[in-house]
């Protein structure tokens, strides 16, 4: 059965791998973690880092899009409005391309149920002042 490692053990093993200059064999000897496992963890960490970098770039792009869109109104009377509109279109295009590369979070569909507790302590789906209470 495969051994389970804690997050701290993974962090320490990856630090040992970095100290060993990327030598999986030396890091495996130092930590007791198989070289194959170290290689997999290093790849997972690199993928997580690249996703974070993409998310950071996306955030900065969104800030630039918003700032540029806000400035368009003030630039309407100036000559280079077409340049601002073109820049905005390019930023939005880049943002859309970046969004395709980032994993999309599943929308959270939460169902909320409201219940009313009447003065007598009973629970109903409609407030006491409602004429048609389906729970009565």
N, C-alpha and C positions, 0 to 999 in steps of 0.2 A: 504494500500500500504506500502511496506517495506521501511524503511528509508535508505537513502544512507549516508554513513559515509566517511569522508575524510581520507586520509592516516595518517594525523596528529592525528585525533580522534582515529583511530585504534591503532596507536603507543601509545598514552596516555592511552587508555583503557587496552592494554596489559601490560603497565608499572604498572597500578593500580592493575591488576591481580597479577603481581609478588609481589607487595608490600603487597597484601592481603594474601600472602602465598599460592597462587593457589586456593583460595576460590572464586568460580564463584559467589556465592550469595553476598559476601561482595563487590567484584569488581563491580557487577551489581548495587548494591545499591549506590556505590560511583560514578559511571560513568553514570548511566541511560541506559547503554547498556544491553540488555537482556543476561542472563547467557548462553543461547543457542548460541547466536551470539559470545560471548566471547570464548566459547569452540571451535567453528568453526574457529575463527581467530587464536587461539592458535595452532590448528592442522595445518592450512595452513602455519603458520610461521615455525613450526617444519619441515614440508615437504620442505619448501624453504631452510631452514638451512641445511637439510640433502643433498639436491641436490647441494648446494654450497660446502659442505664438499667433496662430491664425485667428483665434478669438480676440486677442489683443489688437491685431491689425483691423479686424472687423469693427471693433469698438472705436478705434481712431478714425476709421473711414466714416462711420456713422456720425461722429462728432463733426467731421469736416463737411459732410453733406448737410447737416443741420445748420452749421455756421454759414455755409455758402447760400443755402436756401433763405436764411434770415436776411442776408445781405442783399439779396436780389431786389427786394422792395425799395431799398434806399438807392439802388443803382438804376432804377427805371428811367430816370431823367438823364442819366449819363450815357455817353456814346457806347461804351463797351458792354452793354447788356447782353449781346449775343455771346460774348466771350464768357460771361458768368454763367449763362444758361448752358453753354457747351461744356464748361467745366463741371457743372452740376450733373449733366447727363453722363459724363465720363465717370464721375465718382459713383453715381448710382449703378452704372454698368459694372464697375469693379466690385461694388458691394454685392450685386446679384451673383457674379461669378464666384466670389468668395463664399457666399451662402451655400452654393452648391457643394463646396468642398467640406464644409463643416457639418458634423452630425447634427441632425435636427432633433430637438427634444420633443418627445411625444406630448401633445396637448393634454392638460389635466382636465378631465371631465369630472367635476365633482357634483354630486347630487346633494342638495341641501333640503332638509325637511324641517318645516316650521311647525311647531306644535304649540298650542295655547293651553295653559292650565287655568281652568275656571276657578272661581272662588270656592266651589265645593270640592276642589282637588282633582276633578276629573280632567283628562287630557283630550283635546279636540284638534282637528285640522283647521278650524276656522275660529276667528275671534268671537268673544261673547256677543258683540254687537251685530254680528252677521245674521241676516234673516234666515238663510238656508244653511243649517249646520248638518252636514251629511253624517256626523257621528252620533247625533242625538237619537 
